[in-house]
Amino acid sequence: MSVSSSGRPGRRSTPEKSRPSFFWLLAGIALPLTRSMMVLKIENGDKLPGSGPVIIAPNHYSEIDPVVVGLAIWKLGRAPRFLAKASLFRVKILGWMLRSSGQVPVERAGATRGSDPMAAAVQVADREQVLVVCPEGTLTRDPAMWPMRGKTGAVRLALQHGIPIHPVAHWGTQKVMARYSKKIHFFPPKTVRVRFGDAVDLSAFAGRPLDGATLSAATDVVMQAITRELEELRDEKAPATRWDPTERGQTETGRF
């Protein structure tokens, strides 16, 4: 994978990337594998803070999206963390890899107290790391692959702990791995663009009770920010109304 960047004078050297860690091994495996898949173009990379806790909120329409976003963050000098099902941590080798790279285990709904996504993600916030949370929660249902209605988890964490949340949009991963497909297209390498945005201004919600109305309104502000970045990448306007699966009779998970 080759990488080009705009909006950045050069790559930063940060302790997260320069200090030996398990991420070095993961990057050593992932980077050579992706060279035949994609040319990664990073735009406005200087908007990713070089230190401190950050929530990255990307759009999501392909199973390979986390790899692309994670690689972009790594290339910019930070080490990405993701929420992963706790059951995966109980798989011998995979669990060791997840723990070694600092990924965050979360139980499914209804599990024991203290193991929900927000409680687990606070660990990342306290350690001033980068946490990637896809607000849509699953691959977008929008047929044109625009961001759909978002869920409130990322915003709740941001508002509860005063953590900046940055919108990120990417476009081109569908050429590497189509939505709902398990097939990866290797040759020739596809151009994938990743665009970082400024921290979303959530000051209007500061001090307000974190009830459903507040969280939904703040989440919509975040989804608007992600959509604006994607409009720049696609050079077209998104639909005026965001796709809502419940209004379309669609389930939240699975193929449609």
VOSEVEX-112898 format. One line per 10 residues: for each residue x, y, z of N, C-alpha, C. Coordinates in steps of 0.05 Angstrom, whole numbers, plus 32768, in hexadecimal, padded with zeros to 4 digits. Layout:
N
X,Y,Z,X,Y,Z,X,Y,Z ~ ...
END
This chain:
256
8011,7FE8,8000,8000,8000,8000,8011,8019,8000 ~ 800C,802A,7FED,801A,8044,7FEE,8008,8058,7FFB ~ 8015,806D,8006,8006,8081,8015,800E,809D,800B ~ 7FFA,80AE,8007,7FFF,80CA,8002,7FEF,80DA,8016 ~ 7FF8,80F2,801C,7FEA,8102,8030,7FE8,811F,8028 ~ 7FD2,812C,802F,7FCF,8148,802A,7FC7,8155,8045 ~ 7FCD,816F,8048,7FC7,817D,8060,7FDA,8176,8077 ~ 7FF1,816C,8071,8004,8164,8086,8021,8169,807C ~ 8031,8177,808C,804D,817C,8083,805E,8163,8084 ~ 8056,814F,8093,8066,8136,8095,805B,8125,80AB
8064,810C,80AC,805A,80FA,80C1,8066,8101,80DC ~ 8056,80FE,80F1,805F,8104,810B,806C,80EC,8118 ~ 807F,80F1,8129,808A,80DC,8139,807F,80DE,8155 ~ 806E,80CC,815E,8061,80CD,8178,8069,80B4,8188 ~ 8068,80B6,81A3,806E,809F,81B3,805E,8087,81AC ~ 8044,808B,81A5,8033,8074,819E,803E,8063,8187 ~ 804B,8071,8174,8056,8063,815D,8073,805C,8160 ~ 8083,806D,816D,809F,8069,816F,80A7,8055,8185 ~ 8096,8052,8199,809C,803F,81AE,8095,8023,81A5 ~ 80A7,800F,81A8,80A2,7FF4,819F,8088,7FE9,81AC
8077,7FDD,819B,805E,7FD3,81A5,8054,7FBD,8192 ~ 803F,7FB0,819A,8033,7F9B,8189,8029,7FA6,816F ~ 8023,7FC1,816E,801A,7FCD,8156,8030,7FCB,8140 ~ 8049,7FCA,8147,805E,7FC8,8133,805A,7FAE,8124 ~ 8054,7F98,8132,8050,7F7E,8125,8038,7F7F,8113 ~ 8022,7F8A,811E,800A,7F8C,810E,800E,7F9C,80F4 ~ 801B,7FB3,80F7,8021,7FC4,80E0,8033,7FB5,80CC ~ 8046,7FA6,80D7,8059,7F98,80C6,804B,7F83,80B5 ~ 8035,7F78,80C0,8025,7F64,80B1,8011,7F72,809E ~ 8003,7F86,80A9,7FEE,7F93,8099,7FF8,7FA3,8082
800D,7FB2,8085,8016,7FC4,8070,801E,7FB5,8057 ~ 802E,7FA0,8058,8035,7F92,8040,801D,7F85,8032 ~ 8009,7F7B,8043,7FF2,7F6E,8037,7FE0,7F82,8028 ~ 7FE0,7F9B,8031,7FCE,7FAE,8025,7FDA,7FBD,800D ~ 7FF4,7FB9,8008,8001,7FC7,7FF2,7FF4,7FBF,7FD7 ~ 7FEC,7FA6,7FD4,7FE0,7F9E,7FBB,7FC3,7FA4,7FB9 ~ 7FB7,7FAE,7FCF,7F9B,7FB4,7FCF,7F95,7FD2,7FC9 ~ 7FA5,7FE4,7FD5,7F9C,8000,7FD5,7FB3,8013,7FD5 ~ 7FAD,802B,7FCB,7FBE,8043,7FCE,7FAE,8054,7FE2 ~ 7FB9,8058,7FFA,7FAB,8067,800E,7FB2,8084,800D
7F9F,8095,8009,7FA3,80B2,8007,7F96,80BF,8020 ~ 7FA6,80CC,8030,7F9C,80D8,8049,7F9A,80F6,8045 ~ 7F82,8101,804B,7F7D,811E,8048,7F78,812A,8063 ~ 7F83,8142,8067,7F80,8151,8080,7F89,8141,8098 ~ 7F9E,8132,8095,7FA9,8122,80AA,7FB2,8132,80C2 ~ 7FB8,814C,80BE,7FC1,815D,80D4,7FAA,8162,80E8 ~ 7F92,815B,80E1,7F7B,8160,80F3,7F79,814A,8109 ~ 7F88,8134,8105,7F89,8120,811A,7F9C,8129,8130 ~ 7F93,812E,8149,7FA5,8137,815E,7FBC,8124,8162 ~ 7FD4,812F,8167,7FEC,811E,816A,7FEE,8111,8185
7FDD,8119,8198,7FDE,810E,81B3,7FC2,8112,81C0 ~ 7FBE,8105,81D7,7FA6,8108,81E6,7F90,80F5,81DC ~ 7F7B,80F2,81EC,7F65,80E0,81E4,7F55,80EC,81CD ~ 7F4E,80DB,81BA,7F3F,80E3,81A3,7F2C,80CD,819B ~ 7F14,80D4,8194,7F01,80C1,8188,7EFF,80C6,816A ~ 7F04,80B2,815B,7F02,80B4,813E,7EE8,80A7,8135 ~ 7ED8,80B6,8127,7EBD,80AD,811E,7EBC,80AB,8100 ~ 7EC0,8094,80F4,7EC0,8091,80D7,7EA6,8086,80CC ~ 7EA1,808A,80B2,7E8B,807D,80A5,7E92,805F,80A1 ~ 7E7E,804F,809B,7E82,8032,809B,7E71,8025,8086
7E7D,8019,8071,7E6E,800B,805D,7E7B,7FF2,8052 ~ 7E92,7FEB,805C,7EA1,7FD3,8053,7EAE,7FC6,806C ~ 7EB0,7FAB,806B,7EBC,7F9D,8081,7ED9,7FA4,8085 ~ 7EE6,7FAF,8071,7F03,7FB6,8072,7F07,7FD2,807C ~ 7EF2,7FE1,8081,7EF4,7FFD,808A,7F07,8000,80A2 ~ 7F04,7FF0,80B7,7F15,7FF4,80CF,7F33,7FF2,80C9 ~ 7F3A,7FE0,80B6,7F56,7FDD,80AE,7F60,7FF7,80A1 ~ 7F4F,8002,808F,7F57,801A,8081,7F5A,8032,8094 ~ 7F46,8036,80A5,7F47,804C,80B8,7F5E,8048,80CC ~ 7F62,802F,80D5,7F78,802A,80E8,7F93,802F,80DC
7F97,8028,80C3,7FB0,802D,80B5,7FB5,804A,80B2 ~ 7FA0,8059,80AB,7FA4,8076,80A8,7FAC,8083,80C2 ~ 7FA0,807B,80D8,7FA7,8086,80F2,7FC3,807E,80F9 ~ 7FCB,8066,80F4,7FE7,805D,80F9,7FFB,806D,80E9 ~ 7FF4,8072,80D0,8006,8081,80BE,8009,809E,80C9 ~ 7FF6,80A8,80D7,7FF7,80C3,80E2,8003,80C4,80FE ~ 800E,80AE,8107,801D,80AE,8120,800E,80A5,8139 ~ 7FF5,809D,8136,7FE6,8094,814E,7FE0,8076,814B ~ 7FD9,8069,8162,7FD3,804D,8162,7FB5,804A,8167 ~ 7FA6,803F,8154,7F89,803E,8157,7F7F,8027,8169
7F6A,802C,8178,7F5D,8017,8188,7F40,8015,817E ~ 7F36,7FFD,817F,7F1B,7FF7,8177,7F0C,7FE8,818D ~ 7EF1,7FEA,818C,7EE1,7FDA,819D,7EDE,7FBE,8190 ~ 7EE3,7FA9,819F,7EE1,7F8E,8194,7ED1,7F7C,81A7 ~ 7EC2,7F6A,819C,7EB2,7F58,81AD,7EC3,7F49,81C1 ~ 7EBB,7F48,81DA,7ECA,7F3C,81EF,7ED0,7F1E,81E9 ~ 7EBD,7F11,81DB,7EC1,7EF5,81D5,7EDA,7EF0,81C5 ~ 7EE2,7F03,81B4,7EFA,7F00,81A4,7F13,7EFF,81B5 ~ 7F12,7F0C,81CC,7F29,7F0C,81DE,7F2D,7EF1,81EB ~ 7F19,7EE0,81EA,7F1C,7EC5,81F5,7F27,7EB1,81E2
7F2B,7EB9,81C9,7F38,7EA8,81B5,7F56,7EAA,81B9 ~ 7F64,7E94,81BD,7F7F,7E94,81C6,7F91,7EA8,81B8 ~ 7F98,7EA3,819F,7FAB,7EB4,8191,7F9F,7ED0,818B ~ 7F87,7ED0,8181,7F79,7EE9,817A,7F76,7EFA,8193 ~ 7F6E,7EEE,81A9,7F6B,7EFE,81C2,7F85,7F0A,81CB ~ 7F9B,7EFB,81C8,7FB5,7F06,81D0,7FBC,7F1E,81BE ~ 7FB7,7F1C,81A4,7FBD,7F32,8192,7FAC,7F4A,8198 ~ 7F93,7F46,819E,7F81,7F5D,81A5,7F8A,7F6B,81BF ~ 7F90,7F5B,81D3,7F99,7F67,81EC,7FB4,7F75,81E9 ~ 7FC6,7F69,81DA,7FE1,7F74,81D6,7FE0,7F8F,81C8
7FCD,7F92,81B6,7FCB,7FAB,81A7,7FB8,7FBF,81B4 ~ 7FAE,7FB9,81CC,7F9E,7FCC,81DB,7F82,7FD0,81D1 ~ 7F77,7FBC,81C3,7F5B,7FBF,81BA,7F49,7FBC,81D2 ~ 7F30,7FC5,81CF,7F1E,7FC8,81E6,7F08,7FB2,81E5 ~ 7F08,7FA0,81F9,7EF3,7F8B,81FA,7ED9,7F96,8204 ~ 7EC3,7F8F,81F6,7EA9,7F97,81FF,7E96,7F7E,81FD ~ 7E85,7F7C,8211,7E71,7F66,8211,7E59,7F6F,8201 ~ 7E49,7F5B,81F9,7E30,7F61,81EC,7E1D,7F6C,8200 ~ 7E07,7F79,81F6,7DF3,7F84,8208,7DE9,7F6F,821B ~ 7DE5,7F78,8234,7DDB,7F66,8248,7DF0,7F57,8257
7E0A,7F5D,8251,7E1F,7F4F,8260,7E24,7F5D,827A ~ 7E39,7F55,8288,7E3E,7F5F,82A3,7E43,7F7D,82A3 ~ 7E3C,7F89,82BA,7E40,7FA6,82BD,7E5E,7FAD,82BB ~ 7E63,7FC4,82AE,7E7F,7FCD,82AC,7E8D,7FC3,8293 ~ 7E7F,7FB1,8284,7E8C,7FA7,826C,7E80,7FB2,8253 ~ 7E6E,7FC6,8255,7E62,7FD2,823E,7E76,7FE3,822F ~ 7E70,7FEA,8215,7E83,7FF8,8205,7E8D,8012,8212 ~ 7E7C,8021,821F,7E84,803B,822A,7E97,8037,8241 ~ 7E91,8024,8253,7EA3,801F,826A,7EBF,8016,8260 ~ 7EBF,8005,824C,7ED8,7FFB,8242,7EE8,8011,8233
7EDA,8022,8224,7EE7,8036,8215,7EF3,804C,8226 ~ 7EE9,804F,823F,7EF4,8063,8251,7F12,805D,8256 ~ 7F19,8043,8256,7F35,803C,825A,7F47,8049,8245 ~ 7F3D,8049,822C,7F4C,8055,8217,7F4E,8073,821B ~ 7F38,807F,8224,7F38,809C,8229,7F4C,80A4,823E ~ 7F4C,8094,8254,7F5E,809A,826A,7F7B,8098,8262 ~ 7F81,8086,824F,7F9D,8083,8246,7FA4,8095,822E ~ 7F91,80A7,8228,7F96,80BB,8213,7F9D,80AE,81F8 ~ 7F8C,809C,81EF,7F91,808E,81D7,7F7C,8095,81C2 ~ 7F7E,8089,81AA,7F6B,808D,8195,7F58,8076,8194
7F3E,807C,8196,7F2A,8068,8195,7F19,806C,817B ~ 7F16,8058,816B,7F06,8059,8153,7EEB,804D,8159 ~ 7ED6,805D,8155,7EBA,8053,8159,7EAA,805B,8141 ~ 7E9F,8047,8133,7E8D,804C,811C,7E72,8053,8126 ~ 7E68,806C,8124,7E4F,8073,8130,7E37,8064,8124 ~ 7E3A,805B,810B,7E23,804C,80FF,7E20,8031,810C ~ 7E35,8026,8118,7E33,800D,8126,7E34,7FF4,8114 ~ 7E2F,7FF8,80FA,7E30,7FE2,80E7,7E33,7FEF,80CB ~ 7E35,7FDE,80B7,7E37,7FE9,809B,7E1E,7FF8,8095 ~ 7E22,8010,8088,7E0B,8020,8081,7DF7,8011,8070
7DDE,8016,8075,7DC8,800A,8065,7DC2,801B,804C ~ 7DCC,8033,804C,7DC7,8045,8035,7DD1,8038,801B ~ 7DC0,8034,8007,7DC8,8028,7FEE,7DDF,8036,7FE0 ~ 7DE1,8051,7FE4,7DF6,8060,7FD8,7E0E,8063,7FEA ~ 7E0E,8055,8001,7E24,8054,8014,7E2B,806F,8021 ~ 7E16,8080,8024,7E1A,8098,8035,7E16,8090,8052 ~ 7E22,809F,8065,7E1E,8098,8081,7E00,8098,8088 ~ 7DF8,8084,8097,7DDC,8082,809F,7DD9,808D,80BC ~ 7DC2,8089,80C8,7DBD,8092,80E3,7DD2,8086,80F6 ~ 7DDC,8097,8108,7DF1,808E,811A,7DE6,8086,8135
7DF7,8076,8143,7DF0,806F,815F,7E00,8081,8172 ~ 7DF8,8081,818B,7E01,8097,819D,7E1A,8090,81AD ~ 7E26,8079,81AB,7E3C,8071,81BC,7E54,8083,81BB ~ 7E5D,808A,81A3,7E74,809B,81A0,7E70,80B6,81AD ~ 7E58,80C2,81A8,7E52,80DC,81B3,7E50,80DC,81D1 ~ 7E44,80C6,81DC,7E42,80C4,81F9,7E5E,80C5,8206 ~ 7E70,80B6,81FB,7E8B,80B5,8206,7E98,80D1,8204 ~ 7E95,80DE,81ED,7EA1,80F8,81E9,7E96,810C,81FC ~ 7E7C,810D,8200,7E70,8120,8212,7E75,811A,822F ~ 7E75,8101,8236,7E79,80F9,8252,7E96,8100,825C
7EA9,80FE,824A,7EC5,8100,8252,7ED4,8117,8244 ~ 7EC5,8128,8236,7ED2,813F,822A,7EE7,8137,8215 ~ 7EE3,8123,8206,7EF6,8119,81F2,7EEE,8124,81D7 ~ 7F01,812F,81C8,7EFA,8139,81AD,7EF3,8121,819B ~ 7EDF,8125,818A,7ED7,8111,8177,7EDB,811C,815B ~ 7EEB,810E,814B,7EF2,8118,8130,7EE4,8106,811B ~ 7ED6,8113,8108,7ECA,8104,80F2,7EE0,80FB,80DE ~ 7EDD,80E3,80D3,7EEF,80D9,80BE,7EDD,80CC,80A9 ~ 7EE4,80D3,8090,7ED6,80C6,807A,7EEA,80B8,8068 ~ 7EE2,80A2,805D,7EF3,8094,8049,7EE2,808B,8032
7EEF,8088,801B,7EE1,8081,8003,7EF4,8071,7FF1 ~ 7EEA,805B,7FE7,7EFB,8049,7FD6,7EFE,802D,7FE1 ~ 7EF8,8029,7FFA,7EFB,800E,8005,7EE8,7FFA,7FF8 ~ 7ED1,8004,7FED,7EBE,7FF2,7FE0,7ECA,7FE5,7FC8 ~ 7EDF,7FF1,7FBC,7EED,7FE5,7FA5,7F00,7FCF,7FAE ~ 7F08,7FD0,7FC8,7F19,7FBB,7FD3,7F09,7FA4,7FDD ~ 7EF3,7FAB,7FEB,7EE1,7F97,7FF7,7EC5,7FA3,7FF7 ~ 7EB4,7F98,7FE6,7E99,7FA3,7FE3,7E89,7F9F,7FFC ~ 7E75,7FAF,7FFF,7E63,7FAC,8017,7E58,7F90,8019 ~ 7E5A,7F85,8030,7E50,7F6A,8037,7E5F,7F54,8028
7E74,7F5A,801A,7E84,7F46,800D,7E9B,7F3D,801E ~ 7EA3,7F24,801B,7EBB,7F1A,8029,7ED3,7F18,8016 ~ 7ECF,7F20,7FFD,7EE4,7F1E,7FE9,7EF4,7F37,7FE8 ~ 7F0F,7F35,7FE9,7F21,7F4C,7FE7,7F2C,7F4D,7FCB ~ 7F2C,7F64,7FBF,7F37,7F68,7FA4,7F53,7F74,7FA7 ~ 7F67,7F64,7F9F,7F83,7F6D,7FA3,7F8E,7F7E,7F8D ~ 7F8D,7F74,7F74,7F9A,7F82,7F5E,7F86,7F8C,7F4B ~ 7F8B,7FA4,7F3F,7FA0,7FB7,7F46,7F99,7FC6,7F60 ~ 7FAC,7FD3,7F6D,7FA6,7FE2,7F85,7F91,7FF8,7F80 ~ 7F7E,7FFB,7F92,7F68,800E,7F90,7F6F,8027,7FA0
7F67,803E,7F97,7F6B,8057,7FA6,7F56,8059,7FBC ~ 7F5F,805C,7FD4,7F4D,8060,7FEB,7F55,807A,7FF8 ~ 7F42,808C,7FFC,7F47,80A6,8008,7F3B,80A7,8024 ~ 7F4A,80B2,8036,7F41,80B5,8052,7F44,80D2,8059 ~ 7F2F,80DE,8062,7F2F,80FB,8068,7F27,8100,8085 ~ 7F38,810F,8093,7F34,8115,80AF,7F27,8131,80B1 ~ 7F15,8134,80C4,7F08,814E,80C9,7F0F,815A,80E4 ~ 7F08,8173,80E7,7F0C,8181,8101,7EFB,8174,8116 ~ 7F02,8177,812F,7EF2,816E,8145,7ED6,8179,8143 ~ 7EC2,8168,8148,7EA6,8171,8146,7EA0,8183,815E
7E93,819A,8158,7E8C,81AD,816E,7E72,81A3,817C ~ 7E76,8198,8194,7E5F,818E,81A4,7E5A,81A0,81BC ~ 7E64,81B9,81BA,7E61,81CB,81D1,7E44,81D1,81D8 ~ 7E33,81CF,81C4,7E16,81D5,81C9,7E09,81C1,81DB ~ 7E17,81AA,81DF,7E0B,8194,81EF,7E19,8192,820A ~ 7E2D,81A3,820F,7E3B,81A2,8229,7E29,81A9,8240 ~ 7E2A,8199,8255,7E1A,819F,826D,7DFD,8195,826B ~ 7DF5,818C,8254,7DD9,8182,8251,7DD7,8165,825B ~ 7DC1,815D,8265,7DBD,8141,826D,7DC2,812E,8255 ~ 7DD0,8119,8258,7DD6,8107,8242,7DBF,80F3,823E
7DA7,80FF,8238,7D90,80EE,8232,7D8F,80E8,8215 ~ 7D7A,80D9,820D,7D78,80D0,81F1,7D77,80E7,81DE ~ 7D68,80FC,81E5,7D66,8113,81D2,7D81,8121,81CE ~ 7D8F,8125,81E4,7DA9,8133,81E1,7DBD,8122,81D1 ~ 7DBF,8108,81D8,7DD2,80F7,81CA,7DCB,80F3,81AC ~ 7DB1,80F2,81A6,7DA9,80EF,818A,7DB0,8108,817A ~ 7DAB,811F,8186,7DB1,8138,8179,7DCF,813C,8174 ~ 7DDF,8135,8189,7DFC,8137,8186,7E06,8123,8172 ~ 7DFB,810B,8172,7E03,80F7,815E,7DFE,8101,8142 ~ 7DE7,810E,813E,7DE0,8118,8123,7DF5,812D,811A
7DFF,813D,812D,7E13,8151,8126,7E2D,8142,811C ~ 7E34,812D,812A,7E4B,811D,8122,7E47,8110,8107 ~ 7E2F,8105,8102,7E2A,80F8,80E8,7E2A,810D,80D2 ~ 7E21,8125,80D7,7E23,813A,80C3,7E40,8141,80BC ~ 7E51,8141,80D1,7E6D,8147,80CC,7E7B,8131,80BC ~ 7E74,8118,80C2,7E7F,8102,80B2,7E76,8104,8095 ~ 7E5C,810A,8092,7E51,810B,8077,7E5D,8122,8067 ~ 7E63,8139,8074,7E70,814F,8065,7E8C,8147,805B ~ 7E9B,8138,806B,7EB5,812F,8063,7EB2,811C,804B ~ 7E9E,810B,804C,7E9A,80F7,8036,7E91,8106,801D
7E81,811B,8020,7E79,812A,8008,7E91,8135,7FFA ~ 7EA5,813E,8009,7EBE,8148,7FFD,7ECC,8133,7FEE ~ 7ECD,811B,7FF9,7EDB,8105,7FEB,7ECC,80FC,7FD2 ~ 7EB2,80FB,7FD4,7EA2,80F2,7FBD,7E9B,8108,7FA9 ~ 7EA0,8121,7FB2,7E99,8138,7FA1,7E7C,8137,7F98 ~ 7E6B,8132,7FAB,7E4E,8132,7FA6,7E40,8137,7FC1 ~ 7E26,813E,7FBF,7E17,8144,7FD7,7E08,812B,7FE0 ~ 7E07,8127,7FFA,7DF8,8111,8006,7DDA,8117,8005 ~ 7DC9,8103,8007,7DAC,8108,8008,7DA6,811A,8020 ~ 7D91,8129,801E,7D89,813C,8033,7D80,812D,804C
7D75,8115,8049,7D6C,8105,8060,7D7E,80ED,8063 ~ 7D88,80EA,807B,7D99,80D3,8081,7D89,80B9,8083 ~ 7D95,80A4,8078,7D88,808A,8078,7D84,8080,8094 ~ 7D6B,8076,809A,7D65,806B,80B4,7D59,804F,80B0 ~ 7D68,803A,80B8,7D5F,801E,80B4,7D43,8019,80C0 ~ 7D3D,8024,80D7,7D24,801E,80E4,7D0C,8028,80D3 ~ 7D10,803F,80C6,7CFB,804A,80B5,7CF8,803B,809B ~ 7D0C,802A,8094,7D0B,801B,807C,7D04,7FFE,8080 ~ 7CFE,7FF7,8099,7CF8,7FDB,80A0,7D10,7FC9,809F ~ 7D27,7FD4,80A3,7D40,7FC4,80A2,7D4A,7FBD,80BE
7D57,7FA6,80C1,7D63,7F9F,80DB,7D7D,7FAF,80DE ~ 7D86,7FB0,80F6,7D9F,7FBF,80FC,7DB8,7FB0,80F3 ~ 7DB7,7F96,80F3,7DCE,7F86,80EC,7DC7,7F72,80D6 ~ 7DDC,7F66,80CA,7DD8,7F52,80B5,7DD5,7F5F,809A ~ 7DD4,7F4F,8085,7DD2,7F59,806A,7DB5,7F62,8065 ~ 7DB2,7F72,8050,7D97,7F7B,8049,7D93,7F79,802B
END
